[in-house]
Amino acid sequence: ALYKQRQMIVEHPFGTIKRGLGMTYFLTKGMQSVKAEISFAFLAYNIKRAINILGVKEIIRRLTGKTASSSLQFYRFPMLIENIS
């Protein structure tokens, strides 16, 4: 029962990073650079997960304290803003 619970909670992010992000081996050598590399992989995983759960507009609103449409007005490509769900 404990192993099944661990599989559900802990091992899913590692599998997603390995399969979904294609990170099957480290590109760097040395403990410090490998730690940095895996930290970037988990950062990407967490950002992707937050986008899937909250959506881009909500993340921008929370980061800026404004609505997504008003905080994205400085971008050069306004047609992309309309497609954000």
C-alpha positions as CSV (number, residue, x, y, z in Angstrom):
1,A,0.0,0.0,0.0
2,L,2.8,2.4,0.8
3,Y,4.7,1.6,-2.4
4,K,1.5,2.2,-4.5
5,Q,1.0,5.5,-2.7
6,R,4.6,6.5,-3.4
7,Q,4.1,5.6,-7.1
8,M,1.1,7.8,-7.4
9,I,2.7,10.8,-5.6
10,V,6.4,10.8,-6.1
11,E,7.2,8.9,-9.2
12,H,4.9,10.7,-11.6
13,P,7.0,13.8,-12.0
14,F,10.1,11.8,-12.7
15,G,8.3,9.8,-15.4
16,T,6.9,12.9,-16.9
17,I,10.2,14.6,-17.0
18,K,11.9,11.5,-18.5
19,R,9.2,10.9,-21.2
20,G,7.5,14.2,-21.7
21,L,10.5,16.4,-21.7
22,G,12.8,13.8,-23.2
23,M,15.3,14.0,-20.4
24,T,16.7,10.5,-20.3
25,Y,20.3,11.4,-19.4
26,F,22.2,14.4,-18.1
27,L,24.1,16.6,-20.6
28,T,26.6,18.0,-18.1
29,K,29.3,16.5,-15.8
30,G,29.9,17.2,-12.2
31,M,27.5,17.3,-9.2
32,Q,27.0,21.0,-9.3
33,S,26.1,21.2,-13.0
34,V,23.9,18.1,-12.8
35,K,22.0,19.6,-9.8
36,A,21.5,22.8,-11.9
37,E,20.3,20.8,-14.9
38,I,17.7,18.8,-12.9
39,S,16.6,21.9,-11.2
40,F,15.8,23.5,-14.6
41,A,14.0,20.3,-15.6
42,F,11.8,20.5,-12.5
43,L,11.2,24.2,-12.9
44,A,10.0,23.5,-16.4
45,Y,7.8,20.7,-15.1
46,N,6.3,23.0,-12.4
47,I,5.7,25.9,-14.8
48,K,4.0,23.6,-17.3
49,R,1.8,22.1,-14.6
50,A,0.8,25.5,-13.3
51,I,-0.1,26.6,-16.8
52,N,-2.2,23.5,-17.3
53,I,-4.0,24.0,-14.0
54,L,-4.4,27.8,-13.8
55,G,-4.0,28.9,-17.4
56,V,-1.8,31.6,-18.8
57,K,-4.1,34.5,-18.0
58,E,-4.5,33.6,-14.3
59,I,-0.7,33.1,-13.9
60,I,-0.1,36.6,-15.4
61,R,-2.8,38.1,-13.2
62,R,-1.3,36.6,-10.1
63,L,2.3,37.6,-11.0
64,T,1.4,41.2,-11.9
65,G,-1.7,41.8,-9.9
66,K,-3.4,43.0,-13.0
67,T,-5.6,41.5,-15.6
68,A,-3.8,39.5,-18.3
69,S,-5.0,41.6,-21.2
70,S,-3.7,44.9,-19.6
71,S,-0.3,43.4,-18.6
72,L,0.3,41.9,-22.1
73,Q,-0.3,45.1,-24.0
74,F,3.5,45.8,-24.3
75,Y,4.0,42.7,-26.5
76,R,4.6,43.2,-30.2
77,F,2.2,40.5,-31.2
78,P,-1.3,41.3,-30.0
79,M,-2.9,38.6,-32.1
80,L,-1.3,36.0,-29.9
81,I,-3.0,37.5,-26.8
82,E,-6.4,36.7,-28.3
83,N,-5.5,33.0,-28.5
84,I,-4.5,32.6,-24.9
85,S,-7.1,30.5,-23.1
